[in-house]
Amino acid sequence: MHFLIVPMRVRGVPRSQKEIRAFNPIRGDVHLRLDEFAPLGRASNSASLLNVHPGKPDLPPLYEAVMTGMSTLGATFTGIEIIDGVAYAQSWWVRIP
């Protein structure tokens, strides 16, 4: 299912509400699944983007992904992203287009 996704942190550091609202969202197909081969060395719930629209950056998958909030038009997923071998906290604000 296609959504608008806004990453709410940069390498683990939270963005301000102003930065989050001003961010041009990434449009993509969000997939949630149990990832048997996660880089954590064990199975992990993961959230990843497939079919990202051209010209938009790709987001690293979220491992240990859980829904931490939900409202009428969107949700927040929180987990761990791995960038250059380093694990960082990350949250995605996911909403319908």
N, C-alpha and C positions, 0 to 999 in steps of 0.2 A: 504494500500500500504506500502510495507516495505522500510524503510530508515535507514541511519546511522545518529544517533543523538548525538550531543555533547552539554552538558549543558555549557553555557558560564559564569555562575556565581556559587559561592559557598556561600550559605546562604546570597545572595544579593550582595556579593563582586565580582566584575568582575575578571575573570581570564585574565592573559596576553595572547597576541597573541601566544607566544611561548607555553604556557600551553595548549591553545585550539588546536593548531596544533598537539601537542604531545599526546593528550588525545586519548585513545583507544575508538572509538565510540561505542555506544550502538545500537544494531540492533533491530528494532522493527516495528510494524505496527502502524502508526500514525493515530489517529482518531480525527477529528475536529467536534464538535457538540455544540448545545445549551443545556447546562446542567440546567435543571429546578430545581434541588435540590442541587446546589452548596453550599458549606459551607459559602459563603458570605451573605447568607440570602436572596438571590434573584437569578433570572436566570442569567447565565453567559456563554459566549462562552468559551469552554474549549478544550484543546488539551491534549490527553492522549495516552499512549502506551499500546497496546495489543500485546499478543504473543511475549514477550521479549525472546530472545534466552537464553537458559540455561547458567548459570554461569555469567550472566550479571546483574548488579543492576537494579532495577526497578526505574523509575523516577516518582516523584509525578506529578499529573496533573497540567497543567497550566490553571489558571482561568483568565478571561478577556483577553484571548489569541487573539492576532492580528498578522498578517504577517507584519513585519516591513522592510523586504527586500527580494528580489528575483533576482536570476540570472539564467543562463542557466542550471546549474546542482544542484541548491540548493536554500534554503530559510532560513530566520530567523523568528522565532516566539517569541514574547515577551509577558510576562504576570506575574502572581503572583502564586508562589507555596506556599503551606502551609506545614510546617514541625514542628511537635510537637506543633501544635496550634499557631505557629508564621508565619505570612505572609512575604515572601521575594520576591524581584524582581528576575526574571529569564528570560533568553533567551535561546532558542535552535537553534543551527545551524543544519539544517536538509538537508541531501543531498542523492542522489541516490547511491546505492552500486557500 
